[in-house]
Amino acid sequence: MSKTTKFILILLSICTGFFVITFTVYIFNLDMKLTAMIEPFLLKHYDRIERDRHL
């Protein structure tokens, strides 16, 4: 197998793996499920921040 063919196969397998991962995240809405898990921690953090309420 030549270096070019090997490189193309590796590149194709990486692209296929990336597509499978992103497709799985999209189908199962995993990004929003992760955001929903992190939201309470973010709210607690941002509620503690001092705010300058002067206009």
Residue frames as qw, qx, qy, qz and C-alpha x, y, z in Angstrom:
[[0.000, 0.890, 0.456, 0.000, 0.00, 0.00, 0.00],
 [0.419, 0.456, -0.035, 0.785, 1.41, 3.39, -0.90],
 [0.209, -0.214, -0.455, 0.839, 1.70, 6.28, 1.53],
 [0.273, -0.054, -0.188, -0.942, -0.97, 8.25, -0.33],
 [0.596, -0.274, -0.649, -0.386, -3.51, 5.41, -0.12],
 [0.501, -0.295, -0.679, 0.449, -2.73, 4.86, 3.55],
 [0.058, -0.106, -0.226, 0.967, -3.11, 8.60, 4.25],
 [0.427, -0.150, -0.369, -0.812, -6.46, 8.72, 2.41],
 [0.616, -0.312, -0.716, -0.098, -7.77, 5.70, 4.34],
 [0.373, -0.265, -0.562, 0.689, -6.72, 7.22, 7.67],
 [0.111, 0.039, 0.011, -0.993, -8.29, 10.56, 6.74],
 [0.522, -0.214, -0.550, -0.615, -11.49, 8.83, 5.61],
 [0.570, -0.337, -0.729, 0.172, -11.71, 6.80, 8.84],
 [0.206, -0.203, -0.405, 0.867, -11.19, 9.93, 10.96],
 [0.292, -0.039, -0.197, -0.935, -13.91, 11.79, 9.04],
 [0.586, -0.266, -0.680, -0.352, -16.28, 8.84, 9.34],
 [0.472, -0.303, -0.680, 0.473, -15.65, 8.58, 13.09],
 [0.021, -0.124, -0.200, 0.972, -16.24, 12.30, 13.52],
 [0.436, -0.146, -0.418, -0.784, -19.49, 12.06, 11.57],
 [0.582, -0.311, -0.749, -0.052, -20.72, 9.11, 13.65],
 [0.332, -0.277, -0.559, 0.707, -19.97, 10.93, 16.90],
 [0.129, 0.105, 0.038, -0.985, -21.64, 14.18, 15.84],
 [0.493, -0.189, -0.596, -0.606, -24.63, 12.32, 14.39],
 [0.509, -0.339, -0.763, 0.209, -25.11, 10.45, 17.67],
 [0.152, -0.250, -0.383, 0.876, -24.96, 13.71, 19.63],
 [0.286, 0.004, -0.256, -0.924, -27.53, 15.25, 17.27],
 [0.521, -0.241, -0.724, -0.381, -29.97, 12.31, 17.27],
 [0.546, -0.442, -0.667, 0.249, -30.03, 11.90, 21.05],
 [0.124, -0.882, -0.094, -0.444, -29.86, 15.67, 21.77],
 [0.781, -0.284, -0.339, 0.441, -26.88, 15.08, 24.06],
 [0.312, 0.305, -0.128, 0.891, -25.63, 18.65, 23.93],
 [0.385, -0.541, -0.075, -0.744, -28.81, 20.01, 25.51],
 [0.842, -0.425, -0.329, -0.035, -28.92, 17.18, 28.06],
 [0.664, -0.020, -0.291, 0.688, -25.38, 18.09, 29.11],
 [0.022, 0.419, -0.028, 0.907, -26.36, 21.76, 29.29],
 [0.633, -0.556, -0.244, -0.480, -29.33, 20.88, 31.49],
 [0.836, -0.309, -0.345, 0.294, -27.01, 18.99, 33.85],
 [0.513, 0.082, -0.178, 0.836, -24.56, 21.88, 34.08],
 [0.103, -0.680, -0.270, -0.674, -27.19, 24.64, 34.43],
 [0.605, -0.754, -0.256, -0.024, -27.67, 24.45, 38.24],
 [0.705, -0.312, -0.023, 0.637, -23.91, 24.90, 38.77],
 [0.310, 0.345, 0.234, 0.854, -23.81, 27.83, 36.35],
 [0.294, -0.766, -0.333, -0.465, -26.81, 29.49, 37.99],
 [0.693, -0.644, -0.192, 0.259, -25.23, 29.12, 41.42],
 [0.604, -0.072, 0.093, 0.788, -22.01, 30.67, 40.11],
 [0.138, 0.435, 0.290, 0.841, -23.66, 33.62, 38.37],
 [0.428, -0.783, -0.388, -0.232, -26.01, 34.30, 41.28],
 [0.675, -0.540, -0.156, 0.478, -22.97, 34.94, 43.51],
 [0.480, 0.255, 0.149, 0.826, -21.44, 37.56, 41.23],
 [0.086, -0.611, -0.310, 0.723, -21.64, 41.12, 42.51],
 [0.350, 0.616, 0.532, 0.464, -23.56, 43.36, 40.14],
 [0.141, -0.210, -0.074, 0.965, -23.15, 47.06, 39.60],
 [0.138, 0.641, 0.752, 0.070, -26.75, 48.27, 39.43],
 [0.055, -0.666, -0.101, 0.737, -26.00, 51.97, 39.05],
 [0.565, 0.674, 0.435, 0.193, -27.27, 53.64, 35.93]]
